[in-house]
Amino acid sequence: MLLGPSLLLSAMLFTIGVAGVLLRRNAIVLFMCIELMLNAVNLSFVAFSQVLGLAGQVIVFFSMTVAAAEAAVGLAIILAIFRHTRSVDLKHINLLRG
């Protein structure tokens, strides 16, 4: 069982997600990059579960459940910020000011 290709793909996806988080300022793109990083970690868990057993797949199941809840709450927050400021650009968002 070769772990190399799936772990390489996981590392590339995680790197793309980190680059997107660090370089982009749009809240929706930032949110998608965080989801991409989470999916890269899930891919590595599945790859390691081929060698170590079923525990990796169980962790992925719970991780996907948390990701679904995070997506619902995150999109609701982004929608509320857009309704308040008419922008999802993170440079223009300062929620501490009245």
NUNU-943279 format. One record per residue: x, y, z of N, C-alpha, C, O in turn; residue in three letters; residue number from 1. Coordinates in pm, 1 decimal. Example, Ala and Ser with C-alpha at 12.3 -4.5 7.8 and 13.67 -1.06 7.14 Angstrom:
# NUNU-943279
{atom {1319.0 -569.0 780.0} {1230.0 -450.0 780.0} {1320.0 -330.0 780.0} {1423.6 -331.9 846.5} ala 1}
{atom {1285.0 -225.0 708.0} {1367.0 -106.0 714.0} {1290.0 3.0 787.0} {1340.9 113.8 803.9} ser 2}
This chain:
# NUNU-943279
{atom {83.1 -117.7 0.0} {0.0 0.0 0.0} {87.8 124.5 0.0} {168.4 146.0 90.5} met 1}
{atom {70.6 203.9 -101.5} {150.8 325.0 -114.8} {76.2 444.8 -57.0} {-34.5 478.1 -99.2} leu 2}
{atom {138.4 506.7 38.0} {80.7 627.8 96.2} {128.2 753.3 23.9} {66.2 859.0 35.6} leu 3}
{atom {236.3 742.1 -49.7} {299.7 858.1 -110.7} {209.5 945.4 -195.4} {200.6 1065.4 -169.4} gly 4}
{atom {141.1 889.9 -297.2} {59.4 977.0 -383.6} {-54.8 1048.0 -310.7} {-81.4 1165.5 -336.0} pro 5}
{atom {-121.6 977.2 -220.9} {-234.0 1041.9 -151.4} {-184.1 1145.3 -50.5} {-247.8 1249.0 -31.8} ser 6}
{atom {-72.0 1118.4 14.0} {-17.4 1217.8 106.8} {40.1 1337.8 32.2} {33.8 1450.2 82.0} leu 7}
{atom {95.8 1315.3 -85.6} {144.4 1426.1 -167.8} {28.0 1514.9 -212.4} {37.3 1637.6 -207.0} leu 8}
{atom {-80.6 1452.7 -256.0} {-199.5 1528.8 -294.3} {-255.9 1605.4 -175.2} {-296.3 1720.9 -188.0} leu 9}
{atom {-258.2 1540.6 -60.5} {-306.2 1607.3 60.5} {-218.8 1727.2 95.6} {-270.3 1833.3 130.8} ser 10}
{atom {-88.2 1711.3 86.3} {3.1 1822.6 116.1} {-14.4 1936.6 17.1} {-9.7 2053.4 55.7} ala 11}
{atom {-34.6 1903.8 -111.1} {-55.1 2009.0 -211.3} {-185.0 2084.1 -185.5} {-187.8 2206.9 -194.3} met 12}
{atom {-292.9 2012.3 -153.7} {-420.7 2077.3 -124.0} {-410.0 2165.2 0.4} {-464.0 2275.8 3.5} leu 13}
{atom {-340.2 2115.9 102.7} {-323.4 2194.6 223.9} {-242.0 2320.2 196.6} {-272.3 2426.8 250.3} phe 14}
{atom {-138.7 2308.5 113.5} {-56.0 2424.0 78.5} {-136.1 2528.2 1.1} {-122.4 2648.0 25.6} thr 15}
{atom {-218.8 2483.4 -91.1} {-304.8 2576.4 -165.2} {-400.3 2648.0 -69.3} {-423.5 2768.2 -82.1} ile 16}
{atom {-455.3 2573.2 26.9} {-545.0 2633.8 124.4} {-475.1 2736.9 211.6} {-530.3 2843.7 237.8} gly 17}
{atom {-352.9 2705.3 257.3} {-277.7 2800.2 340.0} {-243.6 2925.1 259.8} {-254.4 3036.6 310.8} val 18}
{atom {-202.5 2906.9 134.2} {-170.7 3022.4 49.3} {-293.8 3109.3 28.5} {-284.0 3232.0 29.2} ala 19}
{atom {-409.2 3046.9 9.9} {-532.5 3123.7 -6.4} {-569.7 3201.4 118.5} {-615.8 3315.2 109.7} gly 20}
{atom {-549.8 3140.3 235.8} {-580.4 3209.8 361.0} {-486.8 3328.3 380.8} {-529.4 3434.4 426.6} val 21}
{atom {-360.6 3310.9 346.9} {-264.0 3417.7 370.2} {-270.5 3529.7 266.4} {-238.2 3644.2 297.9} leu 22}
{atom {-311.5 3498.7 143.6} {-303.0 3597.2 36.2} {-435.0 3664.5 1.2} {-434.3 3777.9 -46.6} leu 23}
{atom {-546.8 3599.1 23.3} {-674.8 3655.2 -19.8} {-742.3 3729.9 93.5} {-719.8 3698.7 210.4} arg 24}
{atom {-824.7 3827.9 60.4} {-894.3 3907.7 160.6} {-1045.8 3899.0 148.2} {-1117.1 3969.7 219.4} arg 25}
{atom {-1095.3 3815.8 61.4} {-1239.1 3797.4 48.0} {-1282.9 3691.1 148.8} {-1221.7 3584.5 156.1} asn 26}
{atom {-1386.5 3718.3 225.4} {-1429.1 3627.0 331.1} {-1476.9 3493.2 274.7} {-1453.8 3389.1 336.2} ala 27}
{atom {-1541.8 3494.2 161.1} {-1592.4 3369.8 103.7} {-1477.2 3284.1 53.5} {-1477.7 3162.6 73.4} ile 28}
{atom {-1378.4 3345.3 -11.3} {-1261.2 3270.9 -58.2} {-1182.2 3218.4 61.1} {-1131.8 3106.1 57.3} val 29}
{atom {-1171.1 3297.4 165.4} {-1103.0 3253.9 286.2} {-1173.9 3132.7 347.1} {-1109.1 3037.5 390.6} leu 30}
{atom {-1303.8 3136.9 349.7} {-1383.3 3026.8 401.7} {-1362.7 2900.4 318.0} {-1350.3 2791.0 373.1} phe 31}
{atom {-1358.9 2914.7 185.7} {-1336.5 2799.4 98.1} {-1196.5 2741.6 117.2} {-1178.3 2620.1 109.5} met 32}
{atom {-1098.6 2826.7 141.8} {-962.2 2778.9 163.6} {-951.4 2702.2 294.9} {-877.8 2603.9 303.1} cys 33}
{atom {-1022.7 2745.3 396.1} {-1023.8 2671.5 522.5} {-1088.2 2534.7 503.1} {-1040.8 2435.5 558.4} ile 34}
{atom {-1194.3 2528.8 425.8} {-1257.7 2400.9 395.0} {-1164.0 2311.1 314.8} {-1162.0 2189.7 335.1} glu 35}
{atom {-1086.6 2369.9 223.9} {-990.2 2293.2 145.3} {-883.0 2232.2 235.4} {-842.7 2117.5 215.9} leu 36}
{atom {-837.0 2309.2 333.9} {-738.8 2256.2 428.5} {-798.3 2142.9 511.5} {-730.8 2043.4 537.9} met 37}
{atom {-922.8 2157.0 552.5} {-988.5 2052.7 630.3} {-1003.7 1925.2 547.3} {-984.6 1815.3 599.3} leu 38}
{atom {-1037.6 1938.4 419.9} {-1049.9 1822.2 333.8} {-914.8 1757.0 307.3} {-907.8 1635.2 291.0} asn 39}
{atom {-808.5 1834.9 302.7} {-674.6 1778.1 286.0} {-637.5 1692.8 407.0} {-579.2 1585.4 392.0} ala 40}
{atom {-670.9 1739.8 525.2} {-644.7 1661.2 646.1} {-729.1 1534.2 646.1} {-681.1 1428.0 685.9} val 41}
{atom {-853.7 1544.1 602.0} {-938.7 1424.6 592.5} {-880.3 1323.2 495.5} {-885.2 1203.1 521.8} asn 42}
{atom {-825.2 1369.3 384.4} {-763.0 1279.2 287.8} {-643.2 1207.8 349.4} {-623.2 1088.7 325.5} leu 43}
{atom {-564.3 1278.6 427.4} {-450.1 1213.3 491.5} {-496.2 1112.5 597.2} {-433.7 1007.6 612.9} ser 44}
{atom {-604.6 1142.6 670.0} {-658.6 1045.6 765.1} {-703.4 918.1 694.5} {-677.9 808.0 743.3} phe 45}
{atom {-769.5 932.1 580.9} {-813.9 814.7 505.5} {-694.3 736.8 453.3} {-696.1 613.7 454.1} val 46}
{atom {-590.4 806.1 408.0} {-470.7 738.0 359.2} {-403.6 659.6 471.9} {-361.3 545.8 451.6} ala 47}
{atom {-393.8 719.6 589.5} {-333.1 648.7 701.2} {-420.9 535.9 753.1} {-370.0 440.7 812.4} phe 48}
{atom {-551.3 544.6 732.1} {-639.4 437.2 778.2} {-620.5 309.9 696.3} {-655.8 201.5 742.7} ser 49}
{atom {-565.5 320.9 575.5} {-535.2 201.1 497.9} {-426.6 118.7 565.7} {-424.4 -3.8 553.6} gln 50}
{atom {-337.4 185.1 636.1} {-227.4 116.1 702.6} {-259.8 86.5 848.7} {-230.4 -22.3 898.2} val 51}
{atom {-319.9 182.5 917.2} {-336.3 171.5 1062.1} {-471.4 117.3 1106.4} {-488.1 86.2 1224.4} leu 52}
{atom {-566.3 105.0 1018.2} {-695.7 50.2 1056.9} {-809.3 148.2 1036.6} {-793.9 251.6 971.6} gly 53}
{atom {-921.8 114.4 1092.6} {-1046.7 186.7 1069.9} {-1057.3 318.3 1146.1} {-1147.4 397.3 1118.1} leu 54}
{atom {-970.0 343.9 1239.4} {-981.4 462.4 1324.8} {-973.8 591.7 1243.6} {-1043.4 688.0 1275.9} ala 55}
{atom {-892.2 596.0 1140.4} {-881.9 716.0 1057.9} {-1012.2 750.1 988.9} {-1047.6 867.5 977.8} gly 56}
{atom {-1084.3 649.1 942.1} {-1211.3 673.9 875.1} {-1317.8 721.1 974.3} {-1404.3 801.1 938.6} gln 57}
{atom {-1312.1 673.4 1095.9} {-1406.0 719.3 1198.8} {-1378.8 865.8 1231.5} {-1472.3 944.1 1248.2} val 58}
{atom {-1251.1 903.2 1240.8} {-1216.1 1043.2 1266.2} {-1264.6 1131.8 1152.5} {-1312.8 1242.4 1176.7} ile 59}
{atom {-1252.5 1084.1 1027.5} {-1299.8 1161.0 911.8} {-1450.2 1181.0 918.4} {-1499.7 1288.5 884.6} val 60}
{atom {-1523.3 1079.4 961.4} {-1668.5 1092.2 973.7} {-1705.3 1204.1 1070.7} {-1790.5 1287.4 1039.7} phe 61}
{atom {-1642.1 1206.7 1187.4} {-1670.3 1312.2 1284.8} {-1620.4 1447.9 1236.9} {-1683.5 1550.3 1262.9} phe 62}
{atom {-1508.4 1448.8 1167.6} {-1454.6 1573.5 1114.1} {-1548.2 1632.8 1009.2} {-1567.3 1754.4 1005.0} ser 63}
{atom {-1605.9 1549.2 925.7} {-1700.4 1599.0 824.7} {-1828.5 1649.9 889.6} {-1890.2 1743.9 839.5} met 64}
{atom {-1868.5 1589.1 1000.0} {-1985.6 1637.6 1072.9} {-1960.1 1776.9 1129.7} {-2044.9 1865.5 1120.2} thr 65}
{atom {-1843.0 1794.8 1188.5} {-1806.6 1926.0 1241.6} {-1793.1 2027.2 1128.4} {-1831.4 2143.1 1144.7} val 66}
{atom {-1738.7 1984.8 1012.7} {-1723.4 2075.2 898.6} {-1858.9 2121.5 845.5} {-1872.9 2236.6 804.0} ala 67}
{atom {-1958.0 2033.8 846.5} {-2091.4 2073.5 800.8} {-2151.5 2178.5 893.6} {-2211.6 2275.8 848.0} ala 68}
{atom {-2135.0 2158.3 1022.6} {-2185.2 2258.3 1118.6} {-2108.7 2388.8 1104.5} {-2167.7 2496.7 1110.7} ala 69}
{atom {-1977.0 2379.2 1085.6} {-1894.5 2499.6 1068.3} {-1934.2 2575.0 941.5} {-1936.5 2698.1 940.7} glu 70}
{atom {-1965.3 2502.3 835.5} {-2006.3 2566.7 710.4} {-2137.1 2642.0 729.0} {-2151.9 2753.8 679.7} ala 71}
{atom {-2231.0 2582.5 798.9} {-2359.8 2649.5 821.1} {-2342.3 2775.8 904.6} {-2397.1 2880.7 870.6} ala 72}
{atom {-2266.9 2766.6 1012.8} {-2247.2 2882.8 1099.2} {-2162.3 2988.3 1028.8} {-2192.2 3107.4 1037.4} val 73}
{atom {-2057.0 2945.8 959.6} {-1969.5 3040.2 889.3} {-2042.0 3116.2 780.0} {-2025.4 3237.5 767.2} gly 74}
{atom {-2122.5 3046.1 701.0} {-2197.1 3115.2 595.9} {-2301.8 3208.9 653.8} {-2329.3 3313.9 595.5} leu 75}
{atom {-2360.6 3173.2 766.9} {-2456.4 3263.6 831.6} {-2386.9 3390.0 880.7} {-2442.0 3499.5 869.4} ala 76}
{atom {-2266.8 3375.6 934.9} {-2190.9 3492.7 980.2} {-2152.0 3579.8 861.7} {-2163.6 3702.2 868.6} ile 77}
{atom {-2106.1 3518.4 753.0} {-2068.6 3595.1 633.3} {-2189.6 3668.9 577.3} {-2178.3 3784.4 536.3} ile 78}
{atom {-2304.2 3603.4 575.5} {-2426.1 3667.7 526.3} {-2466.6 3785.0 616.0} {-2508.5 3889.3 565.8} leu 79}
{atom {-2454.5 3769.1 746.9} {-2487.5 3878.5 838.6} {-2391.4 3996.2 820.4} {-2433.3 4111.9 823.7} ala 80}
{atom {-2263.9 3967.0 801.6} {-2166.4 4074.5 779.0} {-2195.1 4145.1 647.4} {-2184.2 4267.5 639.7} ile 81}
{atom {-2231.7 4070.4 543.6} {-2264.0 4132.3 415.5} {-2386.7 4221.5 426.3} {-2389.7 4329.5 367.4} phe 82}
{atom {-2486.3 4178.7 499.2} {-2606.2 4261.7 516.7} {-2575.8 4389.8 592.9} {-2639.1 4493.0 570.2} arg 83}
{atom {-2478.7 4382.8 683.5} {-2445.0 4499.3 765.2} {-2353.0 4596.1 690.9} {-2372.7 4717.4 698.9} his 84}
{atom {-2252.9 4544.8 618.6} {-2151.3 4631.1 557.9} {-2159.2 4638.5 405.9} {-2090.7 4720.9 345.3} thr 85}
{atom {-2240.6 4554.7 343.0} {-2251.5 4547.0 196.6} {-2118.6 4510.6 130.5} {-2093.6 4547.5 15.7} arg 86}
{atom {-2033.4 4437.9 203.8} {-1905.6 4393.1 149.1} {-1861.3 4269.5 226.0} {-1890.7 4255.3 344.7} ser 87}
{atom {-1790.1 4180.1 157.5} {-1729.2 4066.2 225.0} {-1577.2 4077.5 221.2} {-1506.3 3981.2 250.3} val 88}
{atom {-1528.2 4194.9 185.4} {-1384.2 4220.3 186.5} {-1339.7 4241.1 330.4} {-1395.6 4324.5 401.8} asp 89}
{atom {-1240.6 4166.4 372.5} {-1199.1 4170.7 512.4} {-1129.9 4300.2 550.5} {-1118.5 4330.3 669.3} leu 90}
{atom {-1083.3 4377.9 453.5} {-1021.4 4506.9 484.5} {-1123.4 4607.7 535.5} {-1090.3 4694.8 616.0} lys 91}
{atom {-1247.0 4595.9 489.0} {-1350.9 4693.0 522.3} {-1436.2 4651.2 641.6} {-1528.9 4723.0 679.1} his 92}
{atom {-1406.9 4539.0 700.3} {-1489.8 4489.2 809.0} {-1422.0 4519.6 941.5} {-1312.1 4471.5 969.1} ile 93}
{atom {-1487.8 4599.0 1021.8} {-1443.9 4626.6 1157.6} {-1567.6 4625.6 1244.7} {-1637.8 4726.0 1256.9} asn 94}
{atom {-1593.5 4510.5 1305.2} {-1716.5 4493.8 1380.7} {-1711.2 4556.7 1518.9} {-1814.2 4566.1 1585.7} leu 95}
{atom {-1594.6 4599.8 1563.1} {-1585.1 4658.9 1696.3} {-1627.5 4804.9 1699.4} {-1656.8 4859.6 1805.7} leu 96}
{atom {-1630.8 4867.4 1583.3} {-1680.2 5005.5 1575.4} {-1830.4 5004.0 1559.2} {-1886.4 4912.2 1499.3} arg 97}
{atom {-1894.7 5104.3 1612.0} {-2038.9 5112.1 1603.6} {-2081.4 5177.0 1483.8} {-2201.5 5192.0 1461.0} gly 98}
